[in-house]
Amino acid sequence: MKNIVIIGGSKGIGNAILLQQLENNMVYNISRNAPEITHANLKHFSVDVLQDALPEIEAIDTLIYCPGSINLKPIGSLTIEDFRNDFEINVIGAVKSIQKYLPVLKKGTNPSIILFSTVAAKLGMPFHASIATAKAGVEGLVKSLGAELASVVRINAIAPTITETSLSANILRNDRMKENMIERHPMKGYLKPEEVANLANFLISENAKSISGQVFEMDYGIVTFKI
Ligand SMILES: NC(=O)c1ccc[n+]([C@@H]2O[C@H](COP(=O)([O-])OP(=O)(O)OC[C@H]3O[C@@H](n4cnc5c(N)ncnc54)[C@H](OP(=O)(O)O)[C@@H]3O)[C@@H](O)[C@H]2O)c1
């Protein structure tokens, strides 16, 4: 049984990972709100990762950091505070979590870290200046720490396209917007959180022990193909 720490397992992609991992592993969830489910293998800590001290956890094999933001505005409307806030939740929260848990993680079995980027870090998309900047920071962290921790702890990121969670609810708020989003993607679709969780589950498994320092686009072709 592995010990998995999920920062942000109360909803969205983190919750999909939590639900898939609970049966066979011990999951420690850290978020402001508790997940809806209770389970013998789940321990929840009500914590704001930016404001509060992170709880002590004695054994960890996997650390998954999910908090993020979608703050889409033209550059003229984005404030410096917007850039700071996006950097804080996407990068500083991840750094704080890694620094806190790395000493314990290093003693784990096949230890690994998963972070989240976005397709907008690679594909130039209007109004994404702040989130693209912050997620480029996440990708830099993955590269640098991948090298620094090589042979001890693996670290990878998943860069999803739009995924149906509360974070993207405003962008997918009616059927017409959903159909447009499907049409924009060369492979005609967008992500469900369970699809992203499937890749996260592979990346933290023994089967992925050769993989570190990578950013995996889950893009329904939007970054990869021009048709
Ligand atoms: N959804 C998309 O379309 C999309 C696209 C590209 C990339 N991504 C990235 O994928 C990741 C996951 O996205 P998602 O859609 O699953 O997001 P989500 O539905 O908003 O879930 C985020 C999770 O993080 C927790 N969280 C947020 N702020 C926190 C804080 N200050 N302290 C502690 N926990 C906090 C939330 O729990 P509480 O609210 O209970 O604290 C929640 O469990 C993010 O990094 C996002 O940028 C998502």
The ligand as an SDF file (V2000), in Angstrom:
LIG
                    3D

 48 52  0  0  0  0  0  0  0  0999 V2000
   -9.7000   22.3490  -15.5960 N   0  0  0  0  0  0  0  0  0  0  0  0
   -9.0120   22.7160  -16.6610 C   0  0  0  0  0  0  0  0  0  0  0  0
   -9.6050   23.0310  -17.7220 O   0  0  0  0  0  0  0  0  0  0  0  0
   -7.5000   22.7580  -16.6400 C   0  0  0  0  0  0  0  0  0  0  0  0
   -6.8310   22.9980  -17.8560 C   0  0  0  0  0  0  0  0  0  0  0  0
   -5.4360   23.0700  -17.8490 C   0  0  0  0  0  0  0  0  0  0  0  0
   -4.7450   22.8930  -16.6600 C   0  0  0  0  0  0  0  0  0  0  0  0
   -5.4280   22.6540  -15.4950 N   0  0  0  0  0  0  0  0  0  0  0  0
   -4.6610   22.5070  -14.2640 C   0  0  0  0  0  0  0  0  0  0  0  0
   -4.9590   21.2660  -13.6370 O   0  0  0  0  0  0  0  0  0  0  0  0
   -4.8780   21.4300  -12.2080 C   0  0  0  0  0  0  0  0  0  0  0  0
   -6.1440   20.9070  -11.5770 C   0  0  0  0  0  0  0  0  0  0  0  0
   -7.2310   21.6540  -12.0910 O   0  0  0  0  0  0  0  0  0  0  0  0
   -8.7710   21.3620  -11.6980 P   0  0  0  0  0  0  0  0  0  0  0  0
   -9.5710   21.8020  -12.8480 O   0  0  0  0  0  0  0  0  0  0  0  0
   -8.9130   20.0060  -11.1520 O   0  0  0  0  0  0  0  0  0  0  0  0
   -8.9770   22.4470  -10.5220 O   0  0  0  0  0  0  0  0  0  0  0  0
  -10.1350   22.5500   -9.4280 P   0  0  0  0  0  0  0  0  0  0  0  0
  -11.3510   21.7880   -9.8690 O   0  0  0  0  0  0  0  0  0  0  0  0
  -10.2530   24.0030   -9.1300 O   0  0  0  0  0  0  0  0  0  0  0  0
   -9.5160   21.8000   -8.1520 O   0  0  0  0  0  0  0  0  0  0  0  0
   -8.4140   22.3750   -7.5000 C   0  0  0  0  0  0  0  0  0  0  0  0
   -8.1650   21.6690   -6.1780 C   0  0  0  0  0  0  0  0  0  0  0  0
   -7.1580   22.4210   -5.4890 O   0  0  0  0  0  0  0  0  0  0  0  0
   -7.6520   22.8050   -4.2030 C   0  0  0  0  0  0  0  0  0  0  0  0
   -7.1490   24.1270   -3.8590 N   0  0  0  0  0  0  0  0  0  0  0  0
   -7.2640   25.2680   -4.5670 C   0  0  0  0  0  0  0  0  0  0  0  0
   -6.7110   26.2900   -3.9090 N   0  0  0  0  0  0  0  0  0  0  0  0
   -6.2190   25.7750   -2.7510 C   0  0  0  0  0  0  0  0  0  0  0  0
   -5.5510   26.3310   -1.6300 C   0  0  0  0  0  0  0  0  0  0  0  0
   -5.2500   27.6400   -1.5500 N   0  0  0  0  0  0  0  0  0  0  0  0
   -5.1950   25.5150   -0.6040 N   0  0  0  0  0  0  0  0  0  0  0  0
   -5.5060   24.1930   -0.6440 C   0  0  0  0  0  0  0  0  0  0  0  0
   -6.1400   23.6110   -1.6730 N   0  0  0  0  0  0  0  0  0  0  0  0
   -6.4970   24.3900   -2.7140 C   0  0  0  0  0  0  0  0  0  0  0  0
   -9.1610   22.7790   -4.3560 C   0  0  0  0  0  0  0  0  0  0  0  0
   -9.7770   22.4920   -3.1050 O   0  0  0  0  0  0  0  0  0  0  0  0
  -10.4870   23.5580   -2.1280 P   0  0  0  0  0  0  0  0  0  0  0  0
  -11.2200   24.5360   -2.9850 O   0  0  0  0  0  0  0  0  0  0  0  0
  -11.3450   22.6740   -1.2900 O   0  0  0  0  0  0  0  0  0  0  0  0
   -9.3700   24.1810   -1.3500 O   0  0  0  0  0  0  0  0  0  0  0  0
   -9.3630   21.6080   -5.2950 C   0  0  0  0  0  0  0  0  0  0  0  0
   -9.3870   20.4020   -4.5640 O   0  0  0  0  0  0  0  0  0  0  0  0
   -4.6170   22.9230  -11.9700 C   0  0  0  0  0  0  0  0  0  0  0  0
   -3.2580   23.1350  -11.7130 O   0  0  0  0  0  0  0  0  0  0  0  0
   -5.0250   23.5740  -13.2650 C   0  0  0  0  0  0  0  0  0  0  0  0
   -4.3090   24.7770  -13.5010 O   0  0  0  0  0  0  0  0  0  0  0  0
   -6.7900   22.5560  -15.4650 C   0  0  0  0  0  0  0  0  0  0  0  0
  1  2  1  0
  2  3  2  0
  2  4  1  0
  4  5  1  0
  4 48  2  0
  5  6  2  0
  6  7  1  0
  7  8  2  0
  8  9  1  0
  8 48  1  0
  9 10  1  0
  9 46  1  0
 10 11  1  0
 11 12  1  0
 11 44  1  0
 12 13  1  0
 13 14  1  0
 14 15  2  0
 14 16  1  0
 14 17  1  0
 17 18  1  0
 18 19  2  0
 18 20  1  0
 18 21  1  0
 21 22  1  0
 22 23  1  0
 23 24  1  0
 23 42  1  0
 24 25  1  0
 25 26  1  0
 25 36  1  0
 26 27  1  0
 26 35  1  0
 27 28  2  0
 28 29  1  0
 29 30  1  0
 29 35  2  0
 30 31  1  0
 30 32  2  0
 32 33  1  0
 33 34  2  0
 34 35  1  0
 36 37  1  0
 36 42  1  0
 37 38  1  0
 38 39  2  0
 38 40  1  0
 38 41  1  0
 42 43  1  0
 44 45  1  0
 44 46  1  0
 46 47  1  0
M  CHG  2   8   1  16  -1
M  END
$$$$
